[in-house]
């Protein structure tokens, strides 16, 4: 599902105009991004939790050439799925 399709689905489920739904989706995504940049977790009970993890600098070997390269320290986004979402996806198939 692409963002436009997601906005359409939100519009239909919430009974909002497409324009209002787009504003709501954009605001929600921006709020999640800002919280993660600030180092906070964003948790939706039953759905899941967004968080960040710091990955230390390391050396990695390039497959095929065996050349060793330095990989810089980085911060990655993590998502841990909630029980309700996990169960609903598992039972849908």
C-alpha positions as CSV (number, residue, x, y, z in Angstrom):
1,X,0.0,0.0,0.0
2,X,1.4,3.4,-1.0
3,X,0.9,6.6,0.9
4,X,-1.9,7.8,-1.4
5,X,-3.8,4.5,-0.9
6,X,-3.2,4.7,2.9
7,X,-4.6,8.3,2.9
8,X,-7.6,7.1,1.0
9,X,-8.2,4.3,3.5
10,X,-7.9,6.7,6.4
11,X,-10.4,9.0,4.7
12,X,-12.9,6.3,4.2
13,X,-12.6,4.8,7.7
14,X,-12.6,8.1,9.6
15,X,-15.2,9.8,7.4
16,X,-12.8,12.7,6.7
17,X,-12.1,14.5,3.5
18,X,-9.1,13.3,1.6
19,X,-7.4,16.7,2.3
20,X,-8.0,16.4,6.1
21,X,-6.8,12.8,6.1
22,X,-3.6,13.8,4.3
23,X,-3.0,16.5,6.9
24,X,-3.6,14.0,9.7
25,X,-1.3,11.3,8.2
26,X,1.4,13.8,7.5
27,X,1.2,15.2,11.0
28,X,1.3,11.8,12.6
29,X,4.4,10.7,10.6
30,X,6.1,14.0,11.4
31,X,5.4,13.6,15.1
32,X,6.8,10.0,15.0
33,X,9.9,11.2,13.2
34,X,10.5,14.1,15.6
35,X,10.1,11.8,18.6
36,X,12.6,9.3,17.2
37,X,15.1,12.0,16.3
38,X,14.8,13.2,20.0
39,X,15.6,9.6,21.1
40,X,12.1,8.8,22.4
41,X,10.1,5.7,21.8
42,X,6.7,5.9,20.1
43,X,4.4,3.1,21.4
44,X,0.9,2.2,20.2
45,X,-0.5,-0.5,22.5
46,X,-1.5,-3.5,20.5
47,X,0.1,-2.2,17.3
48,X,3.8,-1.8,18.1
49,X,6.6,0.3,19.2
50,X,9.0,2.5,17.2
51,X,12.4,3.1,18.7
52,X,16.0,3.7,17.7
53,X,19.2,1.7,18.2
54,X,22.8,2.8,17.9
55,X,25.0,0.6,15.9
56,X,28.7,0.8,16.8
57,X,31.4,1.5,14.2
58,X,32.9,-1.7,12.9
59,X,35.0,-3.3,10.2
60,X,33.2,-5.3,7.5
61,X,34.5,-7.6,4.8
62,X,33.3,-7.1,1.2
63,X,32.1,-10.4,-0.2
64,X,34.0,-11.5,-3.3
65,X,36.9,-9.2,-2.8
66,X,37.7,-9.8,0.9
67,X,38.5,-6.1,1.1
68,X,38.0,-4.7,4.6
69,X,36.1,-1.5,4.9
70,X,35.2,0.7,7.9
71,X,31.5,1.1,8.6
72,X,30.6,4.2,10.5
73,X,28.6,4.4,13.7
74,X,24.9,4.9,12.8
75,X,21.5,5.1,14.4
76,X,18.8,2.8,13.0
77,X,15.0,2.8,13.4
78,X,13.5,-0.3,15.0
79,X,9.9,-1.5,15.1
80,X,8.7,-4.1,17.5
81,X,5.2,-5.5,16.6
82,X,2.5,-5.5,19.2
83,X,0.6,-8.7,20.2
84,X,-2.8,-7.6,18.7
85,X,-1.3,-6.8,15.3
86,X,0.9,-9.9,15.3
87,X,-2.1,-12.1,16.1
88,X,-4.4,-10.5,13.5
89,X,-1.8,-10.8,10.7
90,X,-1.1,-14.4,11.7
91,X,-4.7,-15.4,11.7
92,X,-5.5,-13.6,8.4
93,X,-3.8,-16.3,6.2
